[in-house]
Amino acid sequence: MNYVSSTTQSFIKLDKISKTYPGAVPVTALKKIDLVITAGERLALLGKSGSGKSTLLNLLALIDKPSRGHLLIDNRDATTFSEKEATSYRRRDIGFIFQFFNLLPTLTLRENITLPMELLAQKDDTLLKSLSREAGIENKLDRYPEEVSGGEQQRAAVIRALVKKPRLILADEPTGNLDLDTGLHIVGLMNEICKTFGTALVMVTHSPDAADTCGRRLRIVDGCLFPDD
């Protein structure tokens, strides 16, 4: 069963995707997942630890490949991508936001934020200033991560993910290390910037409040995907 949003511009389609990890006792993390993600859609994924959320993110990021089924990006089967094509897609079209910020401690916030752009030979100081002003860290860009708060580090991580204008943001528990108010502020910022750029967002979260900010909520239970009613 496909859980398709109301918009019509299909971006990513998972068709009967399953993922089994081999071993003495094989573990099936995902079971015949059908999912369509449309351009600009904001989707929340909820589920217990071990339910398959991280596996699904890894498949969407082309970090891992499904055991069965097809993953289509713009109607092209991404399971046939070479490693070079998959790397290029991640670098160009995906922004990542993590629970633990993953800022490089030896770089300033500005240098952390602009690193993805440098890898793409891009430069957009106007956008950097606009996003940092909106995030409330415009005056802290030349500080190192240890010199700012956790909330400010996560704001920098959000800008780092979005400054190259990716088509998809994959956010793995982006509020997990923050207090409720700061976390909701970060999620609100992330949603607003995604709407501005038309960027699709898939956010894994344990927080119902964070999930409520997205246009659609799905729940993973034992590797199966269901609407979260």
VOGU-3710 file (C-alpha; in Angstrom, 3 decimals, decimal comma):
1> mnyvssttqs> 0,000/0,000/0,000  1,408/3,393/-0,979  0,941/6,299/1,398  1,076/9,183/-1,060  0,715/12,846/-0,146  -1,712/15,139/-1,937  0,903/16,814/-4,129  1,611/15,245/-7,500  5,297/15,806/-8,261  6,856/12,471/-7,310
11> fikldkiskt> 10,494/12,727/-6,262  11,319/9,416/-4,555  9,409/6,147/-4,746  10,077/2,990/-2,753  8,479/-0,046/-4,366  8,245/-3,201/-2,211  11,562/-2,395/-0,496  12,896/-4,989/1,939  16,213/-5,088/3,757  17,661/-8,203/5,381
21> ypgavpvtal> 21,032/-8,285/7,101  22,771/-11,656/6,722  24,210/-13,615/9,612  23,805/-16,819/11,567  20,282/-15,539/12,211  19,337/-13,124/9,375  17,595/-9,949/10,526  14,926/-8,356/8,333  14,878/-4,640/9,135  12,347/-3,543/6,484
31> kkidlvitag> 9,498/-5,536/4,960  7,981/-4,636/1,574  7,948/-0,878/2,145  5,877/1,174/-0,312  6,399/4,932/-0,031  6,220/7,988/-2,254  7,945/11,220/-1,215  6,971/14,269/-3,236  9,025/17,374/-3,950  8,918/19,738/-0,986
41> erlallgksg> 7,056/17,304/1,279  7,795/17,251/5,017  7,505/13,773/6,485  7,982/12,553/10,056  8,955/8,943/10,801  8,181/7,623/14,270  8,939/4,272/15,818  10,747/2,488/18,617  14,477/1,817/18,564  15,196/-1,105/16,263
51> sgkstllnll> 11,994/-0,646/14,260  13,837/0,132/11,000  13,924/3,949/10,947  17,697/4,272/10,574  17,754/1,550/7,927  15,178/3,469/5,909  17,229/6,676/6,177  20,336/4,830/5,006  18,469/3,513/1,979  17,135/6,985/1,123
61> alidkpsrgh> 20,695/8,312/1,403  21,970/5,531/-0,901  24,397/4,577/1,868  22,909/1,087/1,834  21,052/-0,923/-0,817  17,804/-2,861/-0,426  17,777/-6,641/-0,476  14,646/-6,610/-2,625  12,487/-4,030/-4,360  13,214/-0,813/-6,210
71> llidnrdatt> 14,102/2,702/-5,068  13,276/5,264/-7,767  14,622/8,821/-7,845  13,011/10,922/-10,570  11,792/7,622/-12,060  15,328/6,233/-12,266  16,144/3,055/-10,342  18,761/4,167/-7,798  19,618/0,562/-6,947  21,534/0,552/-10,262
81> fsekeatsyr> 23,611/3,659/-9,400  27,364/3,188/-9,365  29,197/4,206/-6,179  30,357/7,353/-7,992  26,765/8,251/-8,958  25,498/7,571/-5,434  28,252/9,735/-3,907  27,514/12,554/-6,347  23,799/12,369/-5,521  24,456/12,530/-1,763
91> rrdigfifqf> 26,862/15,432/-2,116  24,634/17,447/-4,431  21,044/16,621/-3,485  20,997/15,517/0,175  21,576/17,468/3,361  22,057/15,604/6,639  21,109/16,754/10,138  22,101/14,560/13,087  21,300/14,355/16,790  24,893/15,048/17,818
101> fnllptltlr> 25,467/18,052/15,476  28,651/16,542/13,917  30,399/19,893/13,651  34,165/19,764/13,194  35,664/21,197/16,411  38,693/22,740/14,684  36,514/24,796/12,318  34,425/27,857/13,131  30,661/27,739/12,634  31,131/29,633/9,363
111> enitlpmell> 33,721/27,137/8,139  31,552/24,184/9,152  28,561/25,651/7,335  30,387/26,446/4,109  32,280/23,137/3,872  29,556/21,371/1,797  29,482/24,333/-0,589  33,250/24,191/-1,018  32,993/20,510/-1,956  30,596/21,568/-4,727
121> aqkddtllks> 32,708/24,605/-5,698  29,823/26,874/-4,672  29,770/30,167/-2,815  26,761/32,171/-1,656  27,611/34,674/1,072  24,216/36,349/0,739  22,366/33,110/1,480  24,726/32,307/4,359  24,062/35,702/5,937  20,303/35,370/5,419
131> lsreagienk> 20,078/31,890/6,935  22,368/32,678/9,870  20,341/35,827/10,610  17,108/33,835/10,537  18,693/31,226/12,826  19,914/33,867/15,261  23,627/33,022/14,993  24,744/35,761/12,600  27,064/37,232/15,235  28,565/33,874/16,235
141> ldrypeevsg> 29,746/32,528/12,884  33,417/33,063/13,741  33,217/31,137/17,006  34,162/27,496/17,417  31,516/24,882/18,342  32,735/24,614/21,949  32,196/28,366/22,349  28,443/28,272/21,658  25,451/26,456/23,134  24,069/23,124/21,939
151> geqqraavir> 21,078/24,876/20,405  23,359/27,223/18,483  25,445/24,300/17,278  22,304/22,595/15,967  21,214/25,817/14,246  24,580/25,831/12,489  24,085/22,172/11,544  20,680/22,992/10,036  22,159/25,830/7,978  25,055/23,595/6,894
161> alvkkprlil> 22,556/21,059/5,564  20,448/23,641/3,734  22,935/26,191/2,430  23,711/24,161/-0,715  19,946/24,057/-1,488  19,566/20,250/-1,514  16,438/18,550/-2,783  16,165/16,334/0,315  16,972/16,758/3,998  17,407/13,626/6,099
171> adeptgnldl> 17,174/14,517/9,787  17,940/11,810/12,366  16,580/12,811/15,785  17,551/16,481/15,288  16,020/17,486/18,650  17,287/14,491/20,657  20,078/16,444/22,390  18,052/19,585/23,060  15,466/20,723/25,585  11,848/20,814/24,342
181> dtglhivglm> 11,625/24,547/23,639  14,975/24,729/21,843  14,172/21,557/19,910  10,848/22,875/18,675  12,505/26,144/17,661  15,061/24,189/15,622  12,346/22,083/13,967  10,328/25,208/13,186  13,392/26,814/11,599  14,101/23,666/9,592
191> neicktfgta> 10,516/23,468/8,337  10,377/27,122/7,334  13,628/26,947/5,373  12,522/23,733/3,659  9,271/25,420/2,628  11,185/28,407/1,274  13,447/26,234/-0,897  10,890/23,554/-1,748  13,152/20,998/-0,070  11,722/17,617/0,914
201> lvmvthspda> 12,289/16,665/4,554  12,294/13,209/6,135  12,702/13,513/9,894  13,149/10,563/12,246  11,956/11,568/15,700  10,643/10,206/18,978  8,960/13,537/19,686  5,223/13,776/18,846  5,527/17,576/19,112  8,278/17,658/16,481
211> adtcgrrlri> 6,346/15,225/14,276  3,271/17,448/14,441  5,153/20,196/12,577  5,388/17,981/9,466  2,720/17,587/6,839  2,615/13,785/7,149  3,396/11,276/9,889  4,251/7,624/9,367  5,138/4,987/11,927  7,495/2,036/11,488
221> vdgclfpdd> 6,611/-1,084/13,479  8,792/-4,190/13,106  9,987/-3,061/9,675  6,512/-2,267/8,333  5,229/1,218/7,529  1,835/2,529/8,648  0,043/5,916/8,764  0,378/7,439/12,241  -3,201/8,268/13,175
//
